[in-house]
Amino acid sequence: MLTVRAIDWDEGEVVIIDQTRLPHEEVTLRLQGPDQVAEAITTLRVRGAPALGVAGALGVALAAARAAERGTDVAEAVRDAAALLAATRPTAVNLRRGVDTAVAASTGGVEATIAAGIAILDRTDMVTRAIGERGADLLGSLAKQRDLRILTHCNAGALACVGWGTALGVVATAHDRGMVARVLTCETRPLLQGARLTAWELARMGAPYDVLVDGAAAGLVVGGQVDAVVVGADRIAANGDVANKVGTLAHALAAQRAGIPFVVAAPEDTIDLDTPTGADIPIEERASDEVLAFAGQRTAPEGSTARNPAFDVTPADLVTAVVTEDRVIRPARGEHP
Ligand code: MRU
């Protein structure tokens, strides 16, 4: 299986794979300051909730390190970087948590701040491997057959994490165990994380897969051609509602209609008990150009406007299970995280 370090720390710099260039080019970028990290987050060069947590923490670490080198006020640099980074994307709670953890560590000095960022990096790798094992066990117990046809959305793989994935980590572990007949990856309009990134990871892990347009999924699910839906999450509210990439809710509704499991795989860090329900989760609204144009070419008539919510919320009663590194929660049965 592929083990990609989508984000890493190397000799005082943050190293990322530029995910906007995949699958055609594998370009590595070295980020030297928090402004570069913020730009990489906003443009989705680095993306996915767990990787955003790491980026937030390491972005703060960069700020501390650069200020110390310049001989300027480290505390002030940390504060400014934290505000900048936390404001880049509002939905994934992991980002704010990563930033907050590094800020708290910064009272211990630059080395302590860097160590906090690296600890999140290493923990993310470990945690997602545990999610993969637990999720594959769960799929084995939930699904009616062993040769599973699994539908996933967006990219919740190693590229969205560090080394392993959440939803795609479950798929990878199940594939390693010989449980997977086929993976259906929705292309994920408008930025095509499914077609570009998940397909790239599936090809590298040698799993059989098809790319679907998002609108094809419900028909295949309700038509009995899918055994389980497995997705990641950007934030899970205290009542079990799940925010994930826009389009996820439609898969959950189709899964309920078809009577197949709808499984969410996410680290404990994605559960936000301070957010009571899905209605309280801030949903990022991105630029309308992402919808009105395709591959740089305008598709909608001049003068058209667009809505571009990047995420939607699946209500808890549609969520068969949330798999974390520690436990399986059953929101549809009324269990709360
Ligand atoms: O806008 P993105 O690409 O950052 O959205 C990513 C998702 O919605 C993922 O499914 C989620 O972050 C889980 S990643 C393990």
Residues whose N, C-alpha, C, O or C-beta is under 5 A from the ligand:
A	BS01	MRU	R47 G48 A49 P50 H153 C154 N155 A156 G157 A160 T166 Q193 G232 A233 D234 N244 K245
